[in-house]
Amino acid sequence: MEDAAFLEEVAEFLDSFDVPTFPPAFLEAENSLMGAEGPSASSGAAIATTFASDGAAPIGRKKTKTKQLKAKRNTTPSDRELHKAKDRKRRNEYRERQKIERESLQRQVGDLSAELEQVQKIKENEEKEADDLMLPILAWKTIAKRQLEGRLASETQQRKLQSAVRARAALIEDLSGLVLKRLSEGDLIVSRGLGESSFGQKRIRLEPADTAIFEAYLQGLNTIYAQTEEAFRAYGMDAMLDDATVNTKQAWQHDGKTGCFQFVSKQLMPFSFKQTCQSLRHVAVMQHRQTDRELYYDVEDPETTMALKYRITSRQTSGRVMSVVLRVVARRFEERDRVVTIWRSFTEGEGVFTGMHSDETGWCVAKPSATSSAENTLLEMCIRNVPMHFRSTATLEPAVEQFTDLVLNSGTEDSAEITGMLEKLLLADA
């Protein structure tokens, strides 16, 4: 637009001046030269004739001056107007070419801008898809690495046991006679410590594999936090009523050959937003889970981030004890008008559940209620639990169902326990 305005001003400036008047013979020679396809002998002769007729050849000073004055007198106003018209036509043609070229460049700019925007959108979608794929891939890599480490440790332990068995076999062969003479069979069992207490369950402790899982899950917490609004929309949080005391729904979501369990809850707490957030800090540490509880302290901000490991056991009607080990990481994000708590947990089966795993992602948002007239707080919770079983265990239907029930029931117990503790704290502070 600035170039077009500048060209218009130049055109008006040129039109305000008269173009110098040239002899008619010179104009005719100029036209004959412009109409020719290229330089030739005829064009040169025309130029020579023109200069000769106009007195350009040095015939004499007096004669030249006389012819020039005569040519000026012979130039009429119509000739000058004609020449001005030709100049204006040339300027208009030049401006028209500039306008066409400018419009062509503007169209190219528009096309290239649209192409650039499309490429940027494709790149953003690819980056988003890559982030979504990295979380399950990272979990599977962690599982595979843990299984490999367990296999290598088992093979090393097996070699040690085989060596110990061979050494003990030789020792037993030498001392068997003496042992049979001096000790009874019961004394032998007691002396070797083979009572019921020797078969008790060992206490879990943090291992290098646990550190790898914690570090991998801690790195993904910020990505999960960025997906809060998207997760709430996908699971229909906005469609649930805000004024209900407790509103929950759970379902199994199919995803190709696999799927996930979804749990959505919305609860109205009759307490202030500030008071509710303060109480949430105390109940979020899951103090009700104390069985073989171990904390992971290598976190960036212990005030807002937590990582721990614990065991959950369940006894069947037959008397068999089933257990799973959970590794949980959680982080709290405090915003101006809400507090977002997100967590990620990895559940690993033990005993009959060996080879069975599940990956859970959860979001909990506390914010002031917008529909209630009183000073209330709205708690919104969304949980996604994805089973992750190896093919060798996927065919064990009863065990898989028992594992799934244990995991889902433990999640329901956690939600009920945390809600109950929160209400008790709020009532005590009221």
C-alpha positions, 0 to 999 in steps of 0.5 A: 500500500505504501508503494502504491501511494508513492507511485501515485504521488510521483505520477501527479508530480510528473503531470504537473510539469510540461514535457520539453518540446522536441522538433516534429522531425525528431519525434518521427525519427524516434517513432521509426526507431521504436517500431523497428525490430532491431538496428539496421542501415535504414534506421541509421539513415533515418536518424542521419536524415533527421539530424540533417533536416533539423540542422544538426549537421555542422553546415553553419552557425547562422543556418543552424540557428535559423532552422532551430527557431523555425522548428520551434515556431512550427511546434503547435500546442496540439503536438505538445499535448500529444507528446504529453499524452504519450508520456502519460500512457507510458507512465500508466503502462508502467504503473499497471505493470507495477500493480500487476507485479505487486498483486502477483507478489501479494498472492504469492505471499498469501499462498506461502503464508497458508502453506507455512501455517499448514506445515506448522499445524502438521508439525504441532500435531506430530509433536502432540502425537509423539508426546502422547505415544512417549508415555506408554512407550516409556512405561513399556521400556521401563517394564522390559528393563526391569524384567531384564534386570530381574532375569539377569539377577535370577540367572546370577542367583541360580549360578550361586545356588548351584555352586552352593548346592554342590558344595553342600552336597559334598559336605552332607555326604561326609557328615551324614553318618555323624549327623544321623547318630547325634541328631534326630530328624526334628532336631535337624530341621530346627537347627537348620531354621526350617520353621514357618517363620523362615517362609514369611514375606520379605519387606520391600525396599527401594531398588535401582529399578524403582529409581528408574520408574520414579525418574521416568514418571516424574519427568512426565508429570508436567506433560500430564498437567498440560493435558488437564483440560483435554482429559476433562473434556474427553471424559465428560466432566463439563456434562456433570452437574456442579450442584450435586453433593457427589456425582460419579461415573465409571466405565470401560473405554475400548481402544482397539484391541486394548482399553482402559478403565475411566472414573470421573467424580464431581463433589461439592464441599461445603467449605471455603476454597482456601480451607479445602486446599490446606486440608488437601495437602495433608490427605494427599500423602496417603497416610492410610497406605503404610504396608511396606511403605518406602519414600523416594526422596530424590525429587526436585521440590519436596513441598509439591512433589511426592514419590513412594512405594507400598504394598496392597494385600488381599485375602481370598475366601480360600485363605490365599493372600494376593498382593501387588506393589504400587509406585506412585508419583504426585505433584501439586500445581497451585494456580490463581483460582484453582489447585491441580493435583496430578499423579501417576502410579505403576502397579505390579502383581506378585505371586499369582499376579506375576507379569500383570501390571497397570498404569494409572493417571489421575487429575484432581482439581479444587476450585471455588464453586461458581453455581452455589451461592454459599462459599463452597468448593468444587472437587473434580477428579478424573482417573484413567487406569490402563491394564498392561499384561504380558501375553503369557498372562493374558490368557489366565482369565481368572487371575487377570480378573482378580488382579483387575478387581484388586487394583480397581477396589484399591483405587475406590478405597483410596478415594473414599479414605481421602474424602473421609479424611478431608471431611474430618479435617475440615470439620475439625477446623470449622 
